[in-house]
Amino acid sequence: MVRATVLEAAHPQIGAALIDNSTFVIHPWRRLRNTYLSLQRMFGADDQVRAKEAARLNRLHTRLKGRDASNRPYDAMDPGVRAWVVATLFESAVTMCRLSGRPLSPSAVERLYGEFRAYHAAFGDETGQLPLTLTEFWAYYDRMVEEELENTEAMRIILYKLFDHLPAPPLLNGLPTLWALGRAVVGPALGAITVAALPESFRRRAGLPELLGAGALMQGAYLTVDLARFLPEGWLRPQNIADLLALSPTSDDPRARTVTALHERMRRAGALLRLITPMSFRPVPEAPSPGQRSAEEFFRDVLDQTGDGYLTWPDLAAMARELCGRLDLDEPAETRLYDAFADWWRELQTALDTDGDGRVSAEEYAAAAPSLAGPALIRTAEVLFDAADKDGDQRIDEAEYCALFRTAFHRDTTGEATDGTTVYTRGAFVRDFLSFMSGRRLSTPYDPLLAES
């Protein structure tokens, strides 16, 4: 998936869309899990689920268009661009098997290509963008690599910034020393392996450095990973790995209790490492006081979803996109939520964009943060409540709560239904949302949703 993403990012249109709209720098684990879940739905056996996911992706891509730094237009609905995304996934799957020492048979490659062509057709794109035959595909792939791909900013960020600054997944939050140690060793190796796995002609044309021994490291890494097939069945199921990437210690998942216990032991190990290791790590910010967060931290962790140092519409659109995905919204509920966030963005621009450059800097936000909780934000909270309240009974029960937050249902003080069960009332929901989005209070449910990686 990483190799395919690099090849996608090297396409100028896709690279520009990633830079302007994607959360992959700040929230790479969330992006990875969402991508996996989307692929799972698209390649599953349920035609209804596949059609619904294709429609959701089409609506998402319709909103992604603009111009890159060279004023060239990009449009995520461009059929040729979408065909290239599918092509990179297919080619990287074939290449992964080859590099791991177990290449697919010609008949298996044919079947796999047929499945990816069906995946592409599910989006309703015009035929002919993805070649009909496998022979034609390899000619198409070589032409794209030779003529279309560039050394884009998005590709460089993935290869040389993302791996070096990769934030910890929610599972390892609170363990900065151990994460920094692992990242210092694994990050450069991942970058070198990924570069070595790219097509040689593109590496040469893009000026990507070929480190001494990187090819051998890449081969060794793929061969080692292939040995995972000898592990007990179920240890490396993709679904389990995807779930662990998003697991929070506050979740009601039974595995969270084990994670909480491990966290304490790992914190002790981290403290010991700081005492005995001669290595120096990048300074880790002090943990905030319980329940508190500074304006600067809130801007960095929550508002700046794309990681460019400014608050713009794509940041709020990314929040809306994540919430729509969590709640599995259809039209028109999805549009209502996007429209509510768009109204909030216009309100923020009016209140906070003092220099009129169409974006809000961290300094502008810190100087006028109380203006965040205006009427449009209240409306956003109301729309989000209606979207989460699936049965329309004006309360959020445990199942609806967990669908949105994926954390334990701790609502002991918000109210009770007539049957005595705990519920989350509209007023309590709106108050909590406004409190979180005002940026001063840490929130057990909202931090894993919008602030963690």
DAHU-V13582 format. One record per backbone hydrogen bond with DSSP energy under -1.0 kcal/mol. CO is the residue of the C=O (numbers start at 1). NH is the residue of the N-H. E is the energy in kcal/mol with one decimal. If there is no record, write none. Layout:
# DAHU-V13582
CO/NH/E  CO/NH/E
This chain:
# DAHU-V13582
1/5/-2.2  2/6/-2.1  3/7/-2.0  4/8/-2.3  5/9/-2.8  6/10/-1.3  8/11/-1.8  10/150/-3.1  11/15/-3.4  12/16/-2.0  13/17/-2.1  14/18/-2.5  15/19/-2.2  16/20/-2.2  17/21/-2.2  18/22/-1.8  23/27/-3.3  27/31/-2.2  28/32/-2.6  29/33/-2.5  30/34/-2.6  31/35/-2.3  32/36/-2.3  33/37/-2.7  34/38/-2.1  35/39/-2.4  36/40/-2.5  37/41/-2.0  38/42/-2.4  39/43/-2.3  46/50/-2.2  47/51/-2.5  48/52/-2.2  49/53/-2.4  50/54/-2.5  51/55/-2.1  52/56/-2.1  53/57/-2.7  54/58/-2.3  55/59/-2.1  56/60/-2.3  57/61/-2.9  58/62/-2.0  61/64/-1.5  64/76/-2.8  66/74/-2.7  68/71/-2.1  72/68/-2.7  74/66/-2.2  75/78/-2.0  78/82/-2.3  79/83/-2.1  80/84/-1.6  81/85/-1.6  82/86/-1.8  83/87/-2.4  84/88/-2.4  85/89/-1.7  86/90/-2.3  87/91/-2.9  88/92/-2.2  89/93/-1.7  90/94/-2.1  91/95/-2.6  92/96/-2.6  93/97/-1.8  94/98/-2.0  95/99/-2.9  96/100/-1.6  97/102/-1.8  98/101/-1.4  105/109/-2.4  106/110/-2.1  107/111/-2.2  108/112/-2.7  109/113/-2.6  110/114/-2.1  111/115/-1.9  112/116/-2.2  113/117/-2.3  114/118/-1.8  115/119/-2.0  116/120/-2.3  117/121/-2.4  118/122/-1.5  120/123/-1.3  121/124/-1.9  133/137/-1.8  134/138/-2.0  135/139/-1.3  136/140/-2.4  137/141/-3.3  138/142/-2.3  139/143/-2.1  140/144/-2.4  141/145/-2.4  142/146/-2.3  143/147/-2.8  144/148/-2.1  144/149/-1.7  150/152/-1.8  152/156/-2.0  153/157/-2.3  154/158/-2.0  155/159/-2.3  156/160/-2.9  157/161/-1.9  157/162/-3.8  161/165/-2.1  169/172/-2.1  170/173/-1.2  172/175/-1.5  175/179/-2.1  176/180/-2.6  177/181/-2.2  178/182/-2.3  179/183/-2.8  180/184/-2.2  181/185/-1.1  182/186/-3.1  183/187/-2.2  186/190/-2.9  187/191/-2.2  188/192/-2.4  189/193/-2.7  190/194/-2.6  191/195/-2.3  192/196/-2.3  193/197/-1.4  195/198/-1.3  199/203/-2.3  200/204/-2.4  201/205/-2.2  202/206/-2.9  203/208/-2.1  211/214/-2.1  213/217/-2.3  214/218/-2.7  215/219/-2.5  216/220/-2.6  217/221/-2.4  218/222/-2.5  219/223/-2.4  220/224/-2.3  221/225/-2.5  222/226/-1.9  224/227/-1.0  225/228/-2.0  226/229/-1.6  227/230/-2.2  228/231/-2.0  232/235/-1.9  237/241/-2.1  238/242/-2.8  239/243/-2.3  240/244/-2.2  241/245/-1.9  248/251/-2.4  250/408/-2.0  253/256/-2.2  254/257/-1.0  255/259/-2.1  256/260/-2.5  257/261/-1.9  258/262/-2.4  259/263/-2.6  260/264/-1.3  261/265/-1.3  262/266/-2.8  263/267/-2.5  264/268/-1.6  265/269/-2.0  266/270/-2.6  267/271/-2.3  268/272/-2.1  269/273/-2.4  270/274/-2.0  271/275/-1.1  272/276/-2.0  273/277/-2.7  289/292/-2.8  294/298/-2.4  295/299/-2.3  296/300/-2.3  297/301/-3.2  298/302/-2.4  298/303/-1.6  299/304/-2.7  303/305/-2.2  311/360/-2.6  312/316/-1.3  313/317/-2.8  314/318/-1.9  315/319/-1.4  316/320/-2.4  317/321/-2.7  318/322/-2.2  319/323/-2.4  320/324/-2.6  321/325/-2.1  322/326/-2.5  323/327/-2.1  324/329/-1.8  330/334/-2.1  332/336/-2.4  333/337/-1.9  334/338/-2.4  335/339/-2.9  336/340/-2.0  337/341/-2.1  338/342/-2.5  339/343/-2.3  340/344/-1.9  341/345/-2.4  342/346/-2.1  343/347/-2.0  344/348/-2.5  345/349/-2.7  346/350/-2.0  347/351/-2.1  348/352/-3.4  349/353/-1.5  352/354/-2.1  360/311/-3.2  361/365/-2.3  362/366/-2.5  363/367/-1.9  368/371/-1.8  369/372/-2.3  372/374/-2.1  374/378/-1.8  375/379/-2.3  376/380/-2.2  377/381/-2.3  378/382/-2.1  379/383/-2.5  380/384/-2.5  381/385/-2.3  382/386/-2.3  383/387/-2.1  384/388/-2.3  385/389/-2.3  388/390/-2.0  389/392/-1.3  396/424/-1.7  397/401/-2.6  398/402/-2.6  399/403/-1.8  400/404/-1.4  401/405/-2.8  402/406/-1.7  408/410/-1.2  411/414/-1.2  415/423/-2.1  417/420/-2.0  421/417/-2.7  424/396/-2.3  425/429/-2.5  426/430/-2.6  427/431/-2.4  428/432/-2.4  429/433/-2.5  430/434/-2.6  431/435/-2.4  432/436/-2.4  433/437/-2.8  434/438/-1.3  436/439/-1.7  440/293/-1.0  443/447/-2.5  446/450/-2.7  447/451/-2.0  447/452/-2.3  453/30/-2.4
